[in-house]
Amino acid sequence: MTVNAVARVLEELAPLDYAEDFDNVGLLVGDAGMEVKGILVTLDTLENVIEEAIAKDCNLIVSFHPIIFSGLKKITGKNYVERTVVKAIKYDIAIYAIHTALDNAISGVNHKICDILGLINTSILIPQKKTIKKLVTYVPLANSNKLKRALFEAGAGSIGNYSDCSFSTEGTGSFKATEKANPVIGTIGYLHYEKEAQISVTFPKDSEKRVLESLFKHHPYEEVAYEITTLENTNQHIGMGMVGELEPAMAETDFLIYLKNKMNASVVRHSELRNKDIKKVAVLGGSGSFAIEAAKAAGADVFVTADVKYHEFYQAEKQLIIADIGHFETEQFTKTLLVDYLTKKIPNFAIRLSESITNPIKYF
């Protein structure tokens, strides 16, 4: 199995198209065509993780965080990033990072937090915009159903819990084939009129390549007329954070104790308590203060996240409790999520959970 083949499996779970623009995801170090001997899954890729990969005979590291985040102008080993990259190259170890692609996946980081906390009725907290596209094309009536089936199989026509969705109208198309044309219908040099269907289907943006390949393969015309537009609709299955419910509700202090124990947190930093039971819980792994207002708008009683600054706690405004349990603590179970997923998708293959400690924050 090659690095590229493993990447394709990972991108079924978390397509890179949905990673945030600022992020650096995908294959960061190594040859995509290299044969994989073993996979080591980690939260961060540091020198000690490279050493662990060497010891466990793993030549592919699947890392949540990218070790290369901003551009490297030199690789001389002067800092921990450069030393890690140098060591990976020296021992022919590939590094693949998934980061915000997995943050935005419906079965990703935040879904795992919800599982750990036992939340039910979960949904995306901040659905991602501009991730749904629409294809419009024109095809002879006799070929319209066959083309629609092919587009559906390529990933088009799924809306929420519905599949095979499309809209068609009938009309008359016209064209004149020139001398260099090879028309399937019509005669060179003569204006031709054809009863056609205008077909419209939506698709998630990560399916665009497959949808277009299917369109060109199954459309009967030599020249295919089509247009693609990006819709303003939000995608309810892609986005940052999640919100769910506790069953039953808990008293505030009971929930904070429960949160600390379930998430193996050393401390919970929180805003002022409200003397109200906790029922609806919003979560966002990693630095999530940007989602405080979204958590309030969702009616959450508490927002679990990390890296909240002093003045940002004021934003709770007694509308909810902000609970900061630490960056590592919110994302620590991501390794298990990825190992479980890869083990299921690639059985009988060496997939290891990294035992290296990469949390840079210590508590006294």
N, C-alpha and C positions, 0 to 999 in steps of 0.2 A: 504494500500500500504506500502510495506516495504522499508527500506533504500536501500536495494540491488536492488529493482525494480526501484527506482528513479535513482540509479547509472546507470542501464542499459539504461535508457532513455537518460541520459546525455552522455553516451558513444556512442550513435548513432550519436550525433553531434560531439563529440570530443573523439575518441577512445584513451585510455590511452597508447596504443602501440606507439603513435606518440609524446608523451611527451619527452622532452629532458632528457638525461641520468642523468644530475645533479639534476633534479627536484624531488619533493616529492608530488605525486598526488594520487587521490583516496580517500578512506575512511581513515581519520587520527585519528578520535576519535569516539567511539561508536560501537554499535552492528549492523551488517549488516541485521540481521533478525528483528530488531525492527520495530514496526508499526509506520508509520509516521502520525502525527496529522496535521502538517503544515510545510511549507518550507520557510525559510528566505534566500534571496539571497543577498550577500554582496561582496564587492571587497576585504576586509580584515576581518579576524575574530579576534576581540579584546574583552576585557572585556565588553565594552559598547554594543557590538553587541550581546554577550551572554545575557546580561540583556534585550536587545530589543527582542530577541527570546523568553525569558521567558514571557515578557509582552504581546507578540502577540501569545502566546501558540503555538510556533513553536519548534519542537524537532529535526529538521534537518536544519543545516546551509549549504548552498551551497556557497562556497567561491572561488573567483578567486585565490587569493594568499594562499599558505599553511601557517598556523600558525606554524606548525612544519616543519622546513626546514632541519636542521641538527639534529643529534641524541640527545636525551635527556637522560642523565645519572641519573638525579634526578628530581622529580617533587615536589618541596617544596614551590613553590610560590615566589621564590626570584626575578623573573623578569616577564615582561609582558607576555612572552610566557607561562611560567609555570602557572601563575595565570589564564590565559585564559583557559588552558587545565583543571586545577583543577576545575574551575567553570563549565565548560562544563560537566565534569564527574559527579560533584555533582548534577547537575540538569538534568542528563540523556539526554544530547543534543549531537547528532552526528554531526560531521564536515566532510564535503566532499570538497576536493580541486581539481580544474580542470586545473589551470594555463597553462603551456606550451602545454598541449594537445589542449587547445582552441586557443592558439597562433598559432599553426600549422594547425588548421582546416580551410578549405577553406571558411566556413561560420562563422568564429570565430571573434576574436578581431580585426584583421586588415581589414576584410571585413566590420565590423561595422564602422570603421573610414572612409573607402571609401564611405560608404553610407552617413555618416554625411557630408562629404565634397562634395558629389555629383559627385564622379568620375565614369567614364564609361570605358568600355573595360579593366576591371581589370584582373590581373593574379598574380600568386604567385611570389614574388621577389626572394626568395631562396628556390627552390624546395628541399625537403628532399630526401636524398639518402638512398639506401639499405632498402626501404620500400616495394618493389615489389618482390614477390617470384614466383617460377615456380614449378609446380608439373608435374612429368612424371610418367605415370603408364601404365600397359599392361593389356588388357582385351580381351576376346573372341569377334570376329567381331560381332556376333549376339547381344552382349550386349553393344557395344560401344556407340551408340546414346543415349540409356537410361542412361548410366553412365554420359555422357557429360551433358545431361539436368539436372541431379541431381547436378553436380558440378557447373553449371551455377547458379542454384537456391540458392546454398550455398554461392555465392559471387565470384566465379572464372570466368575468361573469360571476364572481363571488362577492356578495354584499352581506356583511354580518353573518347571520346564520342561514343565509340563502345561497344557493349555487345555480349555475346555468341561467344567469340573469342577462337579458339583452333587450334591445328595442329595435324594431324594424319598421321601415316604411317602404312603400313601393313607388316606383317612378320609371321614367325613361331616360336612359343614358345614351349619349351619342359620341361617335369618334370616327376618324378617318385614318386608316393605316397608310403610312408612307412606304416608299419602295424598299426601305431597309427593315421594315417591320416583319414579324412572323405571327400574324394574328391567329388566335384560336377561333375567334368568331369574326365574321365580316370578310370583306375582300379589299385587297390593296387598291388604293386610289378612289374608293367609293365611301361616301358617308354612310355610316351604319347606325341604326337605332336598336337599342336592346332594352327589354324589360328587366329592370334591376331592382334589387333590394338594397336599401341603405341600412347597414347594421351598425349599431352602437353597443359597445361593451366597456365596462370599467375593469381595471386591474390594478393590483398593488405595484408600485414602481419597481420593486425588485424582480417582477415578472416580465418587464418590458422586452428584454432580449428574447425570451422564450416565445412570447406572444407574437412578436414580429417575425421570428423564424417560422412559426406555424402559419402566419398569414401568407407569407411569400410561398411557402411550400404547398399550401392547399388552395390558394386562389387560382382560378383558371386563366386569368389574363396575363399576357406577357408583361404589361406595365400595370402595376397595382396602384390605384388611387386611394390614399388614406390620409388621415390626419390624427395627431395625438395632442391632447391638451391635458394640462394639470388642473385638477379640481380643487376647490377650496374646502371641500368636505373634510372633516377630521376623521382619522382612522381610529375606531374604537378598540382595535386590537394591537395597536402600536403606540408606545408613548412612555413617558417618565412617570415613575411612582405608581402606587396602587392604593385603593381604598377598599376596606372590607369591614365586616362586623364580628364582634365577639358574641358568642352564645354560651352562657348568659352574659349579661353586662357585669362589670366589676366596679368596685369602689376604686377611687383614684389611687390611693396608696397601695391597694392590693394589686392593681395593674402595674404600677411602677416596679414592685417587687417581682411580679410575674415576668415583666419585660426584661429585667436585669438577669433573672435566672435563665430564661429561655434563650436569650441572646448572648449568654456568657459575658456580660458586660461588667467591668470593674466598677463603673460608676454611671449614674444617670444624671445628667445636667438637665434641669427642666425649668419651665416658666411657672408662674404662680398657679397654684391649684384653684379649682373653681367650686369645690364641694358639689360635684355632679358626677354620677356614675359614667364610666367609660363604656360606650357601646360601639361607636363608629371609629375606626382607626385608619389613619392614612400613613403610608410608609414610603420612604425613598432612600435607597441605599447610597452611601457616599455623601458628598456635599450637597445638601438639599434645601438650603435656606431660600433659594429662589422659588420654591414651591409652597411657601408658607401661605400665601394668599389663596392658592389653589386648594389647599387643604381646608382652609376656612370656608371657601365657597362650596366645597363638597359636604360641608356640615360635619366634619370630623371632630370628635371630642379630644383627640390627641393626634399629634403628628410626630412620628418616629423617624429621625434622620441623624445627620452628623455635621460636624464642622460649623455649628451655628455660632456667630459672633455675639459679643456682649449686647450690642444695641439691637440686634435682630430678635432677641428674646422679647423685646418690647412689642414686637409685631403680633404677638399672641393676643393682646388687648382683651384678655379674659374671654375670648371667643373659643379658644381651645388651649390645650397644653402642648407646648413644644418640648419634646423629649430627645435630647442629644445623647446617644450612647457610644459615640466614637465611630470614626470612619472604618477602621478595620472590622469593628464589631458588627456593623451593618452588612458588610460584604463577605464575612468569613465563610459563610456556608455556600458561596458561589463555587468554590472548588468542588464540593461534594455534588452540587448540581451538575457540573460539567463532567465529572467522572461517571456519575450514574447515567447521564445521557450518552456519552461515548461508549460506555460498556454495553448499553442496550443496542446502540446502532452498529457497533463494531465488536461483536462478541469474539471470544477466543483470541484477543489481541492484548498485548501488554500495555495496560493503562494504569498509571500510578498516581496516587494522591500525594502531593508534596508534603513532606513533614517539616520542611524548613520554616522557621519563624521569620516572618517578614514585616511584622508590625513594628514601625519605628517609634511608637509611643509607649512609654513605660509608666506605670503608676506606683507611687510610693505610699 
